């Protein structure tokens, strides 16, 4: 499980050179690195608290809300107690929705919301499958409607489609095609935001075996 989680944290290019060099960016980069490097739930408390403080100081920035939500999502994923996972996932959704109040049509925020909903589904698939599968797919659909080239949105939508196709006994070709597209986009996708998310490529590559 730890190796799977750590594969999410491969972030090539996070420190690519850019013209922006201020206290906000540096504070965010430090906390983002701590989130990606955390190997247990407790290690995420520091950066999550940092994002909370930065967000209060920068009320018009969506990135602190995004990464606070991402950190809480990781805490839920890493937590070994199923009954505790929802606590983190619900707080993650609150952070994501706070970010969306600042940046409504934001592909990364919609993608992260879908990811959290997908993880809430996994807490109790039998009871939540129908409701949360629809909610997650809707979130990924909105993300792709905003930017159909975003690699994280493509990967997570492919993951949902693959799981749904397997459950229904249908062909997984469409999902696998989207997965391959997402991996290409991880190498080609460009953004001018030095704090833009860059996680996910290694996790997408880890799914390739299911499509071979």
Secondary structure, DSSP 8 states (H G I E B T S, - for coil): -HHHHHGGG--TTTT---S--SHHHHHHHHHHHHHHH--SGGGHHHHHHHHHHHHHH-TT-SHHHHHHHHHHHHHHHH-S-HHHHHHHHHHHHHHHHHHHHHSTT-HHHHHHHHHHHHHHHHHSHHHHHHHHHHHHHHHHHHHHHH-TT-HHHHHHHHHHHHHHHHHHT---HHHHHHHHHHHHHHHH---S-TT-----HHHHHHTGGGG-
